[in-house]
Every structure is written in C-alpha cells, then in structure tokens.
Amino acid sequence: MNMNVVDQFLWVDFYQEFAQKLAVYRDDRVDLIKKVKEIYNLSGISMPTLEKDNNLVDIDPFTVFGLFNKKLRDENRIKLLETIAKLFDLKSKVPTSFDSLPVLNPQNATYYRFVDERNGGDIDDLWSLFISALEYDKNPISENKENVSHYFDIVNNQKGNGNSKITMGLYWIAPNTFLNLDSRNQWFIFKSGKFPSKILDGIERLDSKISSTDYFKIIEKVKTYLQSPESKWKNFKELSFEAWRYSEIMNREIKESKMISESSVRLDDEKEATRYWVYAPGKDSIMWEEFYKRGVMAIGWDEIGDLSLFKNKSEIKEIMKKIYNPNLSYKNATHATWQFANEMKVGDIIFVKKGRSQLIGRGIVTSDYFYDFEASEYNHIRTVKWTHHGEWPYPGKAAMKTLTDVTPYSDFVEKLNNIFDDDTSEDVEEVEKLYSSYTKDDFLSDVFMSEEEYERLKSVLTFKKNIILQGAPGVGKTYTAKRLAYSFMGEKNIERVKMVQFHQSYSYEDFIMGFRPSDNGFELRKGAFYHFCKKAESDASNDYFFIIDEINRGNLSKIFGELFMLIENDKRGASLQLVYSDEKFSIPENLYIIGMMNTADRSLAMLDYALRRRFAFFELQPGFDTDGFKTYQSNINNRKLDNLIACVKNLNYAIVADESLGEGFCLGHSYFCNLTPESVNDQVISNIVEYELIPLLKEYWFDEPTLVREWSERLRSTIK
C-alpha cells in the first residue's frame, strides 16, 4: 500500500484517544459489552466468538482492542473503527493504513480464557495492567513503573498469554513507551542481523514468557540505541515499521527463491493429491483433548521460532543444534518440522495415534501453517476439522515419531481408511477442496499441439473412452495425458486422475484384486483400478481418468482379465462376477482410460489384437514447429539452444528416412522443456547432448557406429 509518513502513523492518535475512553469502563463492563455488540450490529460484520456459546459475561480492554487488531480485510477493519468512533465520540481521524501494526492470531484473539477455564480475577488483572500502563505513559515515575511490572508478570503468566500478546497490547495503547515484541519484531531485533547485536548485551533469544524486569531492560537498551546518532530509527514506531518493511522483503525473496528452485525441476502433479499423516499430539498424546476442543494440531520445538522463515531443512537443523544440543543430529525433528510447515496441505488427512498400538482420532487439515507466539507451548499450528474421536486398534506398530507421512504405503493407508469408513460414530462433512480452472487455452499453452489436433484428440477420447497416446521419446506423452484429463474436467483436479505404470511383473492382483500375505496368513486386497472405478461410480456426475504409463510393457490380457470386455464403450455399466469374489463389478460410464506407449521401444511385443480394437490410437508428434514451442523457444532466446534444436530437427529427417527406424523414433521436444532464460547455460545444454540425446542414438544405431559418431559430432558442434 502506498502511503506517506503521516499515514503510516495515523493510527497512534486514534488508538491513544480510544484507550482513554475505554479506561472509564473499568467499573461499567456491562455497558461496554453492550457497546461491543452494537459495534458489530452497526458495522454489519459478524461478531467473533468471545465466549462459549457467545454468552459474553465480561471483557477486558486489550480484547476490545483486539477486535480490530487481528487478521481482517482492511475494509472491515475501517468499518469497525468508524463505528467505534461514532459510539465512543472519538475526535481523531480514523486510520486507513495498518501495514506495520502487530495483529493477533484469530485463533487466539482474546486475552482471557473462556469462563470455565479462567481464574476469577484474570479479567480484573488485565484491567489493572491497562490502567497502570496508561498512568505510566502519562507519568513515567518509579511507582507507576512498579505497578505496570506487577500486573505485567501476573497477566503474562496467565494461560494463553505471552510476550508477544501482552507487549503488542501495551504498544497499541502507548506506542511511545512500550516496545512491541511480536514475532516480527523479535525476529528483526534478535535474528535478522539488521539490529546491532551489541545493543542487547548477550541476550540471544527470549523465552515465551519473560519477566517485567527483562522486558523493561530490553526497552531501555533499545531506546538508548534509538536515541543515538547511529540509529536510523528514532522511536518504537519507526523501528516496528522497519521490521515490517524488511520482513516483507525477506518473505518475498524466500518465496521467489522457493519458486525458482521448484521451477528448475519437473514436478509431478500427483504430489498435489491428498496426503495421509500419522500424528502424535504431544508426548503420550497428552495434548489430544485440548487440541480436539480447539480444532487444531500442533508440534513443539517452539524456541526455533516461525518455521516459514526458514529456507530449507539445513537452516532448521542448524538452529536446533544451536539452541538445544550441538551433539545431536535432529534428523527426525528437522524432517517433521519442515513437513509440518511446508509439505502438509489443506485437505490432507490426519490419523491421531497414542503410543504405538492405538488410534484416537482422525481429521482433515483446514489451514496453512502459522506460528502462534502467544501460546505458552506448541506454537507451531494448523487448524483441523476433527472428524473422529475415540479408540481404535492401530494396524501394526506405529513409528516412534511425532509426524509420519504414510501416503506412499497405499496398503497401509487403505487399512487406516477402512477403520474410519466402518465407524459411523460421527457424521462430519468433508472439507471441500478448490482446484484451479483448466481450459483448452491452458492445454494449448502447456502442450505443444495445434488446436486442430487437440479437438481431434478430445473427440476420439469422448467417443471411444479408451485411448493410447503413442509416440517417440520426448514427445510428452505423460505430460499430455494429465493435461488432457484436466481440460476435460475444466479444472486441475488431481483427485479425479489416477496414474499407474505397467511392467512385466504387473498382474491382475495388482490391478483388480488378489490375495496378499498378512499378519494372519492371506487377505483379499483390492487393486488400484478397482478402487478408482468405485470412486468414479460414487461420483457419476463427474468424469474420472485412469492413466496407464508404458501400457505395452504389461501382459494386458492377464492384467485386465475378465474386464477385457467391460472396458469397451458400449459395455460400460454392464456387470461381471470377479474371479476372487462373488461381487458383481462394472466399469462406470464416467471413467476414461488413457494409455501411453513408446513406439521406439523395440524390446516389446505387439499389442494383443483384441485389446487393440478396444483402444483408439493417437500419434503424438514432436512439437518443434508448433506456435507454442516457437514462442517458448523465442522467450528463452539462447543462440546455442536454437542451433541445437535446428540440428535435432535435421536429425529427425534422417531418422524418418532410415528404413530400420521411421517416425516412431523421432526425438521429441520435451528434452528442451522446463527451461528458463535464467537456467539455460552451456553446461545445461551440453548435458542434454551428452547424457540424453547421444545415448539414445547409440541405442537406435547400435549396429551403425559410423552414424552415431557422425551425428554425435554434429550435435556437439552446434553448442561450441
């Protein structure tokens, strides 16, 4: 937000005037509660939960300030302040800029615990701190300072409060006197390297609850520095604003760094799918009941601070060693904290364990990671929609870890899901996941194919329901298959796309169902295709896509078994009895099968004719001459890469003319994809030639070494 110096601190006069107005309600809190309710009625904004069952019986002044100092849209914040100005007859101009102001976490936005969890004098003590802070701000004598110190220590040690929360409240009402120690300011002062470490005289970090003595010591040290010629900032307001400004720059750089890192490799879209986690809420699951009531999951290692500020695991490990014990590896702790903050996603499923043999709950992640500095412990937080609470036997022995990603173990995940699928103790609506839209234009932008080819491809799949994308190495068969599915659905919904890869050992038992070893001998387990068909069947209004990579590497008749007939378009919905069960099974009409086949693989047998006639075959060509690839190549703007691509196109003419090869052996465009102007250099281009193209030529012309040498030298010469 663009703002001048006046706008930056316009809030100060308004907040200080409001603080003075609030002070008179210390002994008239019934009327204050009425006014709080009226604020929301007049502003047209829903009142947040300030007490159980919204039955507000008491309130403190810091919580009133917190009504408009938590994560809100600016327009709603301004509405609240305009209403407050009217109700309390404030003369100061209503602020419209809030960039540097510290805000509460909406999950912990009251300064008191709810009525059955707080002590009788907790709210009175908050009022006493508020009044004594205003007195000290007006008249900073030792007696007033002692009063602030007394109530600071009492209030800061109340459950749910801490340095950040209490000091930001004091900063709101008296920013010239009290230093805000929220997570942003703490990071700037103690960790950023922008604040002189010598000023703090060896204070490296803060505990979650410091004493008033230490707080005032920090205030005096910082104030002394701010008043010196060496300092760029002259008061706490300017310091807080700089901490906000610099942290925004750092966060942006970290985000961009992560995006660049991710863009340098080809990401698998399957990674976006729902992941499954086994989680322990504290040692011996001691925090489970509290987390269940609050609707959160949390992990420890609080002292290392906000996990979103770390660029990688190594930085987390380094600070763990520094803070705790330099002789320990912290391998598991580093991995767990990184996954909790960066890899877990909204919509992921959480299975809660106790010990190694018991499950006690299940839930769905509903928020991104955030660091709650006001919490006395377990500051690393995600909100969760808990769907189950009870006791169930754990299938096997749980790992002795706080957090375990069990997604890769599909059989185990199935067992966990079956436990809760069979349990009907609670009927909880699943969290709806939103997916980005994906149109024909998106497809044509991603896949180097003409619009005419796309329409023909889509028409064939619509009619046949089963299609095999065949082509030479590097034409992007897998990439095209996934995006074809997305374009059909109109959204990038990875939940309705399933991908498997066939190989010589892949069987009916893997694909449909079969008996597998278990703890008690053998048990009947369903395969990937069975589960996906059932999933599609239960959601008949939406299309589903089953993608088979290397489809010609498996024994197709054996893998499909009795479903051989049912995959035909006109047989969809018809039922057959499965070999291993009495169940009648059908392939739903809304399921499409997309296979991929490498036409250059000479080690493979021809496809079964009967299966051939059940699939349509679509040849994918190298996309060097498409408009999309030409634009992509032009944007990279690298002369050596241009020369190499031109040489590859000539090489393809030679491959087509070779009677032992032909079009099915042409080199595709994907060898040159996922490059950026910044990432392309001589080494990258050389690696493509030496480790991708030339080895393929040696395979093609294994009995023609002269041709291999000739074309290898021609490829190398283009990048000299």
Buried (B, 14 or more C-beta within 10 A) or exposed (E): EEEEEEBBBBBBBBBBBBBEBBBEBBEEBEEBBEBBBBBBEBBEBEBBEBBEEEEBEBBBBBBBBBBBBBEBEEEBBBBBBBBBBBBBEBEBEBBBBBEBBBBBBBBBBBBBBBBEEBEEEBBBBBBBBBBBBBBBBEEEEEEBBEBBBBBBBBBBEBEBBBBBBBBBBBBBBBBEBBBBBBBBBBBBBBBBEBBEEEBBEEBEEBEBBBBBEEBBBBBEBBBEBBEEEEBEBEBBBBBBBBBBEBBEEBEEEBEEEEEEEEBEEEEEBEEBBBBBBBBBBBEEBEBBEEBBEBBBBBBBBBBBBBBBBBEBBEBBBBBBBEBBEEEEEBEBBBBBBBBBBBBBBBBBBBBBBBEEEBBBBBBBBBBEBBBBBBBBEBBBBBBBBBBBBEEBEBBEEBBEBBBBBBBEEBEBBBBBBEBBEEEEEEEEEEBEBEBEEBEEEBBBEBBBBBEEBBEEBBEBBEEBBBBBBBBBBBBBBBBBBBBBBBBBBBBBBBBBBBBBBBEEEBBBBBBBBBEEEEEEEEEEBBBBBBBBBEBBBEBEEEBBBBBBBBBBBBBBEEBBBEBBEBBBEEBBEEEBEBEBEEEEBBBBBBBBBBBBBBBBEEEBEEBBEEBEEBBBBBBBBBBBEBEBBEEBBEEBEBEBBBBBBEBBBEBBEBBEEBEEBBBBBBBBBBBBBEBEEEEBEEEBBBEBBBEBBBEBBEEBBEEBEEBBEBBBEBBBEBBE
